[in-house]
Amino acid sequence: MTDPTPPSPPPLRLPTDRTTGEESVVEARLRRMIAEAEGHPPVLEPVTGAVSYRHLDTPIGRMLLARHPGGPLVASTFAPDASTSERILQRIAERIGPVILHRPRDLDEASTLLEQYLDGRRTDLPVAVDLVLATPFQRSVYAALDGIGYGERATYGALAARLGRPSAGRAVGAALGANPVCVVVPCHRVVASSGSLTGYAGGLAAKEYLLDLEAGADRG
């Protein structure tokens, strides 16, 4: 007596976004590979708990915005090329979770606010942030920026003194350089004691643009 024909395997279920049909590059490759190897199409299921991201071309450069599943922004950082974007997304995957989807519409509100800010149409950025990508020390440095208002500047030394660590100016500078939510957390407002512009993730031209923008509105 021969064995009965074994049942067909159940459809594979891989994450994607049913609403937009968009998926990450890694997911797209994985989907194609499995479909070809197994000889049956995957079934698409909606994803919950996924980090959404998008790119945004701005006057200060190309940026990558990413939003936590709960809503807050986890990244607003400079991504001039594909390799930089890949590094940022990998870091997000390691800290938050492996499911990261290219869903620009999830970042519409944050993108609009950022564009209005960089165009000089607003002087605030009411965007909730989650500093999950920052270390405890970095978070303390970013919290100290709250007292530096639009159009104002502070020095690295003054910021270090505010933290009770007056000799930690260099460490403060390194923390600002690693800011995962640039512009929204205004690390560009910190300059050298001489007033010169030093170190910024988006480059000195971007920092100068932001400071000039804020100074112009302050004079207005």
C-alpha positions in Angstrom: 0.0 0.0 0.0 1.5 3.3 -1.0 1.5 6.3 1.3 -1.1 9.0 0.6 0.1 12.1 -1.1 1.3 14.5 1.6 -0.7 17.7 2.0 0.6 20.9 0.4 2.4 23.2 2.8 0.4 26.1 4.1 1.0 29.5 2.5 4.0 31.4 3.8 3.1 34.5 5.7 5.6 37.3 5.5 5.1 40.9 6.8 4.1 43.7 4.5 1.7 46.6 4.7 -1.6 45.8 3.1 -2.7 49.4 3.0 0.2 50.8 1.0 1.7 47.6 -0.5 5.2 48.9 0.5 7.9 46.8 2.0 11.6 47.1 2.8 14.2 46.0 0.3 15.2 43.1 2.5 11.6 41.9 2.7 11.1 42.2 -1.0 14.2 40.0 -1.7 13.1 37.5 0.9 9.6 37.3 -0.5 10.9 36.6 -4.0 13.5 34.0 -2.9 11.0 32.0 -0.9 8.3 32.2 -3.5 10.7 30.9 -6.2 12.1 28.1 -3.9 8.8 26.8 -2.6 6.8 27.2 -5.8 3.8 29.0 -4.2 3.1 32.6 -3.6 3.3 34.1 -0.2 0.2 35.5 1.5 0.5 39.1 2.6 -0.6 40.1 6.0 -0.9 43.5 7.6 1.9 44.4 10.0 1.5 45.8 13.5 4.3 47.1 15.5 6.5 48.0 12.5 8.8 51.1 12.4 7.9 53.3 9.5 10.4 55.4 7.6 10.8 57.7 4.7 13.3 60.0 3.0 12.9 63.7 2.7 14.8 66.2 0.5 15.3 69.4 2.5 17.2 72.7 2.1 19.9 71.2 4.4 20.2 67.8 2.7 18.5 64.5 2.3 17.1 63.2 5.6 15.7 59.9 6.9 12.7 60.1 9.2 11.5 57.1 11.2 8.6 56.7 13.5 8.1 54.3 16.4 5.1 52.0 16.1 3.6 54.0 19.0 3.8 57.3 17.1 6.9 59.2 18.4 9.8 60.1 16.0 12.9 58.0 16.6 15.0 59.4 13.8 15.4 62.6 11.9 18.9 62.3 10.6 21.0 63.0 7.5 21.1 60.2 4.9 22.9 61.5 1.8 23.3 58.1 0.2 22.0 54.5 0.3 24.8 53.2 2.5 24.1 55.8 5.2 20.4 55.0 5.1 21.2 51.3 5.4 23.3 51.9 8.5 20.6 54.0 10.1 17.9 51.4 9.4 20.2 48.6 10.7 20.7 50.5 14.0 16.9 51.0 14.3 16.4 47.3 13.7 18.9 46.4 16.4 17.4 48.8 19.0 13.7 48.6 18.3 12.8 45.7 16.1 13.5 44.0 12.8 10.3 45.0 11.0 11.0 48.3 9.2 8.7 49.4 6.4 9.0 52.2 3.9 5.7 54.0 4.5 6.0 57.7 3.7 2.4 58.5 4.6 3.0 57.5 8.3 5.5 60.4 8.4 3.4 63.0 6.6 2.8 65.2 9.7 6.4 65.2 10.8 7.6 65.9 7.3 5.2 68.8 6.8 6.2 70.4 10.1 9.9 70.0 9.3 9.5 71.5 5.9 7.6 74.5 7.3 10.3 75.0 9.9 13.1 74.9 7.3 11.2 77.3 5.1 10.9 79.8 8.0 7.1 79.4 8.2 7.2 78.2 11.8 9.5 78.6 14.8 8.6 75.4 16.7 8.5 71.7 16.0 5.8 70.1 18.1 6.9 66.5 17.3 7.0 63.9 20.0 10.3 62.0 20.0 11.5 58.8 21.5 15.3 58.8 22.2 15.6 55.1 22.1 18.6 55.4 19.8 20.5 57.5 22.3 22.6 56.5 25.4 21.6 57.8 28.9 24.4 60.4 28.7 23.3 61.6 25.3 19.7 61.9 26.5 20.9 64.1 29.4 22.7 66.3 26.9 19.7 66.6 24.7 17.5 67.4 27.7 19.8 70.3 28.5 19.1 71.8 25.1 15.5 72.6 26.2 16.7 75.9 27.7 18.2 77.2 24.5 15.4 78.8 22.6 14.8 79.6 18.9 17.4 82.1 17.7 19.6 81.5 20.7 23.0 79.9 21.0 25.1 78.2 23.7 28.7 76.9 23.8 29.8 73.3 24.5 31.4 74.4 27.7 28.2 76.2 28.9 26.2 73.1 28.1 28.6 70.9 30.0 28.5 73.2 33.0 24.7 73.1 32.9 25.0 69.3 33.3 27.3 69.7 36.3 30.3 68.5 34.3 32.2 71.6 33.3 35.2 69.7 31.9 33.1 67.5 29.6 32.8 69.9 26.7 34.3 67.3 24.3 32.0 64.6 25.5 29.1 66.9 25.1 30.2 67.7 21.5 30.4 64.0 20.7 26.9 63.4 22.1 25.5 66.3 20.0 27.2 64.8 16.9 25.3 61.5 17.5 21.9 63.2 17.8 19.4 60.8 16.2 16.7 63.5 15.9 18.5 66.4 14.3 16.6 69.8 14.0 13.8 68.5 16.2 16.2 68.3 19.0 18.2 71.5 18.2 21.8 70.5 18.6 22.7 73.0 15.9 22.4 75.8 18.5 25.6 74.8 20.2 28.8 76.4 19.0 32.4 76.8 20.0 33.3 79.3 22.7 34.8 81.5 20.0 31.5 81.6 18.2 32.7 79.5 15.3 30.7 76.6 13.9 32.1 73.2 14.6 30.9 69.7 14.0 27.4 68.9 12.8 26.0 65.7 11.5 24.7 67.4 8.3 27.8 69.4 7.7 28.7 73.0 8.6 26.7 74.4 5.7 23.6 72.8 7.1 24.4 74.2 10.6 25.0 77.6 9.2 21.7 77.5 7.3 19.8 76.6 10.5 21.5 79.3 12.6 21.0 82.0 9.9 17.4 81.0 9.5 16.7 81.3 13.2 18.7 84.5 13.6 16.8 86.1 10.7 13.5 85.3 12.2 14.7 86.6 15.6 15.6 89.9 14.1 12.3 90.1 12.1 
